[in-house]
Each structure stands twice: as C-alpha cells, then as structure tokens.
C-alpha cells in the first residue's frame, strides 16, 4: 500500500464515525454524531462532500437502503468502512501513538 | 409531529433537475430528515430556512457537479454515439453525402474568398494612428460648396495652397503635401557619374515631406526605418528614401546609404534612408520617396504666393491634413475657403472649392481616385457580400432538399428508433449531428480550397495577401460562425420533419415522395436557388455583351497597329531625324509627334478654357483639352476632318483645330460656319478646321471639348503606325528594328513602347475583371444548383423505379419517361426565370446607366441565358432519368 495516507482532520473524524456506525452511517447521523462527540457543527452538504471524497479514495463503501417515513419514503446512502479505510485510521493512530510516546519521554514534566 | 408541514418544493425540484436520480434521492432524504427534526426543535419557519440553506449548500460542492459516480449513463457517451451513427448513415448514403459536401464546399470556399477580399478592401489605410482625423484636400469645381452631379471632382491643389493654409489657419493641426511622379526614369550612376543602370518606374515614385511619416505612421503593419534618420532623411532637397525592395534593385551589392540616383536625367538625389516596404493595402503605394524640398528647389517660382500660381493645378500634387479632435470638416472647409478667397480673384474662388475628403473614403470614391489608380465602390462591396450570402444559402438549400427527400428512405430507421425509445429531442440531436459532420468536413475542405485558389485569383480579385487564411483568426472565427450557421440553417428543418414521423406509418414505409410536407418547401427552395442563379447568369451575359460592345465601338480614331513611345528630347531637329529614320523603314506607314495620345489610360491632359470673343464672365467659357500635334496626327490616327484644312508646320499656335463638340458648345453653328472664327483663349486664336469627335475618354464618359494646335516644343510622344505585309516579318521584329533606331538616337533613354490598342483596352480593365468575376460566380452558382438537381432527381428516380418499370411494361417510351421526370423541373425553372427577370433587369439597368454608351436591353439578352440554364438543368435531369428509363423493367420489378 501507499506509504502516505492523506486524510484531513475532518475526514479522519468522519471515517472513524463511519467505522463506529458500520453499515448504519449516513449524512444526517454523522453530522449529529460529530456535534455530539466532537462538538463540531458542519452543514449536511459538507458531510456529503467528505463522504464522497472518502469513497473516491476507497476508504468507505456505500449502498442505498433504509427508506423511512421521516425521510418522505426516500432511501439513504449507507456507508461502511473498507479494509483500506480501517488500515488507514489504524496507521494514523499508530503514527500518533509513536510520536506521543516520544513526546512523553522527552517532555520535561 | 405536524405532518402537514412540507419543505419548500422548489428546492427539491432544483435538486432533481441538476443531480442524477440517486444522488438527488439521498440528498432529499437527508434534507427532509433534518427538516422534520428542525420543525420540532426550532419551529417551521426556521426549518424551512434551513432547508433552503442546506439544499442550496449542495450546489456549491464540487462532488455535486461531478458526473454521477454511481450509475447514470454518460451524456458524452450519447454524443459519441450520435457521431458513430452519423458516420454510419453518411457512409451508407454516400451519393447524397458527396453531393451535399460538394455543394457546401463550393459555397463556403467562395464565401471565404469573398470575405477575404472584402476584408482586404476595407483594411485600406485603417492602420494609421489618427486615421479618423486625416483628410485629403480635394478640388471641386462647381457652383457651390457641396458636391453635386455636375461638379468636377479632382485631387490636385495649386502649389502655394499648402503653405498658405499652414501659415494662415492656426487650428490646422498638421498638413503634408506630396507629388506623385508617374513614369519616372531613374538612373544609377557610378562614382564617376557615368550611368551604369537605367530604370523606368511607372509607379511608386513620389515627392513627400518629412511630415508624411508622422501623419501616415503605418502602425502595426511591420513598417519601420531600416536605416537613416526618420526626422532628417527628407528635410534636405535632393535626398531620397527607398523601400527595401527598391534599394536592393538599384544597389544589389547592399551599399545603399549615401549613394546617388539620377532622376529624369536631370537631377541627382542622395539616398538618406531605407524603409521597410509599405503594406499592399495602402493607397500610398510609394517605393521611391524623394524629398518635397527637391520639388521646391526645382520649381521655386511655382510656390510663391503670386496670384497666378493659385490657378495652375496638377492632379498629382495633393495635400493631406489632420484635423484637431472635435473640429468639424465644414468649419475647416470654411476657413480654407476664406484663405482661398484672400489670395484669388472672385471668378476663381467662386467656382473652385477646396473641400476635405475623409481618408477612409478615398479607397471607395471613384470620383477622386487614388494613387493606386483603383477604387472600389461601397456598392460593389455590398453586392459581393450578397453574393457570398447567396452562395452559402444555395449550399444550404441543396442540403435541405436532399435531406428531406432522403427522409422518406430513412423512414424505417426513424420509425425503429422511435419504437426503441428515442424521443424527438434525441432524433433532432442525432440528425443535427449528421448535418454538423457534413458541414464541418465541408468547412475544412473549403478552407483548404480557398487557400489553394486565392493565389491564382489574386490578380483577378485585385488583392495582395500576405498571410495564410488558416492562421488568420478573423477568417477562422468567420469559418466557425459559418459552420454553426449553416448547420443550424440546413439541419433544422429536415430533422424537425423527420423527428415528427409517426412511427407506425414510418415503419410500414407508407411514405411516398408526395406525402411529405417537405415537398412544397422543396419546390420553393429549388425555385429560390434557380432564381438567384438565373439573375447571375443573365447579369453575366449582359456584362459580357457590354464589354464586347466597348471593344467593337468606333472611337473616332483607328487604334490598330500603332506603337507609342514617350520621347525624351523636345528638340525639333533631333525629332525630325528620328522621324526620317523611322519613315525609312518599309513597315512604317506613318509617324506623328504629339504632346499626348488621343486616348487611353495614363496620358497627360492639358486643359484650359476658351470662349467666344465677346465672353465676359467665367461661365461663358468652355473648358477643353488641347493637344499639341503635328500635321500627320490626323492621318496616323485616321481622325476625320469635317471642314476646313489640316494644320501645317507653318501654322502658328494661333491656328487651331476644334472638334465638333467644342464647336457645338461654343455655338459656332455647322462645321463649315465655324471655319475662320476668332476665339478667345488667352490671346486670340483662329479656327482653321473642325474635326469629327473622337473619344479621348472611355465610353463610360462622353466626348470632351477638344482642340489641336501645332507646337513643336511640346511634343512628348511619338506614334508609329505599322503596316506589316506578309514578307516583312513579325510584329516583334518590327519592334526590335524600332528599338535599334531608338537606342542609336537616344542612348541614355529607355525604350518604353506601348501598343496603343492595349492602352485603350486598359480603360475597361476594371469592367473586364467584373465580367470575369461574374462569369466565375455564375458558374459556381450553376454548379451548386445542378448538384442539387442531380441529387434530387437521383432520389426521385430511385423512388419511382417500379413505377417506371410498370409504365414501360405497359408501353411507355423513353420520351414518355423523360417527360415524367423533367416536367416538374422545367416548370420550376421557368417559374424561377419569370421571377429572375425583373430583378436582373433592375440590376443591369442601373449598372449600364453608369456608362454614357451602352447596349440597349432587349428580350433576347434575357431569354438566351434563361434557355441556357434550362438546357443545362435538363441535361442533368435527363441524363439521370434516361438511365432509369432504359433499365430493363424486369430488374426493378423482380426485387421486392
């Protein structure tokens, strides 16, 4: 795999949330969760844009499903994380942990 | 939850319009979910606001506009399928495709050529910085300040005028004067002063002031000074600036600056500068620019502010002024008139006016002319534009006709497409693509064709092109516009017709040719096309007849077998020797000396006025041209003497011959009565004879007043009448003999001979070119028209092959079948002829009225070309239908 993973901060958060709600994640849910977990307010269209980008990069996969009355009978696009996506977030976590461990060692306090 | 609250529907519709179905669905779902949550939390209004805000938020996101990543078919795929299908169907109907393309290629190529010409003509002298403020001072002789039909329009102004204007009109921004010198002899002396090379420059030599280049700066034309100082090069007398080409011609070894050139064997000029060649699209086509100061040194007395100097004029001496911005021409003309009045007497300033002519009008106003000797009227440009338009139109008409005719053959295809789910929009797009492909191919081919043709047409069209068409952005853009326009014009109607087919009828193939609504339109179009063609053919026929008429009409003198040469010296003894030597040759039957030639282009004219003895004021005088001749003049040119006697060498200049027109205008009565009359022409003169009128002008004008006098000091031309018998060798041998005598006599002059009849022909060079152009255009029109007819008849013959077979089986003859096919077209062409005649009549009648002598219009001039067109069309139709008619009927009946 490529040695570089380009993930923006927002992208990473949303990717993690998709992993959390695997196969249940969709636009509205993710914006709400983002607000709850990270206290960030983003517009619905921004969330869609991020999801599209993630899908293009191959980190998430999607299918249509789950119509409900509150959506006026319209289906939602449900997202789940791909193996590549999981690997990407894990790698990012590992890199951070590694740097953090070094930071802890050298920290004066 | 309040169910009756709905989000704004227009947002949904907008999203549906813009996004592929899937994307719209998920977005709308999410939006609605948020909406209902917001209704509960924040109320309906806020929810609606947020709905709109959120929905519109998608429109600024890039992913929204990316072409549906999920599963919608690609729009571009459809387009590429249109092109694939266009290619297939164009290849399938090869014959039609070729005819269509050929028609369009001819149309577009001609339009491009015409466009190039028009652009070239309109570009004359538009590049000077202040071109909108530059004016030429022109001389108009007439009763008042405005130019009327009767006023005489000339360009020359008297020598003292520019100086007076400059010093007495302070508001005049700039003025520059120049004198054009036609037919200058330019010699190149070597260091010791001996002449090494001799040249005669018919055109391009001018005397200009240094300010010439400040007014005419030739901006962005590539013009520049190669060497020499632009400010000082032309200030001193006897300095000259050469263009690059001329510098190379005179001094091939490259050493030019500071060298000397001898002009007219009389004065030497030092080369002080070299400039880049001037662009071809200027009416100042100068190549040798002698300083105007030289003219002042040579003819100092002509420039002084003496009254008499304000009378003399030379049309090659012209002045150009730059007006300050905002100053009107009328105002300046008034000031000029004031200056003129201050220097001259009443009789002059009341009849002669100096007016201003815009620089941008010079190239288009034949009344005043220009240094190129060639103007083009705005009318001509307009008619060229029309012709280009019509050429394109006939190409389109061909396409429409063939495509609608073809549509019956394609009805099954169209029907099937409709059954398979094509909607009319798809079909129109499909058929328009086909048209576009044809037009595009035609456009590209036409560009290449125009490029190939233009170099050959340059002399005919009078253009000098310096660059290629396909690198010219203007031409490329016009071509693009033409392609788009032609595509829309010719593709729209057929595709509309076809897309409206009822699929059931179409599939059953029930259409016949007549059943299609297009048939009536098609007839209209054929008529329109042939009307245009007939107008042009009739026009051509009449223009050519008029040219023949010019050529055959008696001009009042004999122009055949006469060679004319300008003579350098005016010393009577030396001329006498030349005459004797020439007369000694067996092939010379006559020799005469004169100040000018009786007629022809580029000859000197001297005019003055003459009146009856009792004449008092200006209007009692007649302006007339006078020529100094010798006694053989009448004999050599076979000019008839009506009364009195010929002049002899013993006559003083007080004895004159006048022509019939002058006798009439002076009211001298019959030729016999005029003999012996005393007239006032400066001093008193006596009429000794009256000659018959001869045309000193072209037939475009009428006869001028004319008088002949004896004056050996003014001889400038020798005319030699040749009489070649069988054993005396060819014309060229005779010319060579004369050249030998000439060079022995005048070793430092150039033997510059001319056949007199060719000079006369040059009168009509412009008309001759029009005639050729007309012939070319009508040929193109006929070609396109016949191509269209051929396509139509091919189609009809194919459709009716069974009908023909059955008719033949039942006993129809070849003639019957031919009639069957040709009848309709004969009717259409006759109808178009009827329409064409009045338009053509109007057009040629106004053209002919330009000439004071022209052919009388009669029916035959219209009927003959009409029949010609009909015959050509019949041949096209007949050839194709004869083939069908002679086919074995079994063959067409056997196959179903």
Interface residues (C-beta under 8 A of the other chain):
Chain A: X26 X27 X28 X43 X44 X45 X46 X48 X49 X52 X53 X55 X56 X64 X67 X70 X71 X72 X74 X75 X76 X77
Chain B: X22 X25 X26 X27 X28 X29 X30 X31 X32 X33 X34 X36 X37 X53 X54 X57 X58 X60 X61 X62 X63 X64 X66 X69
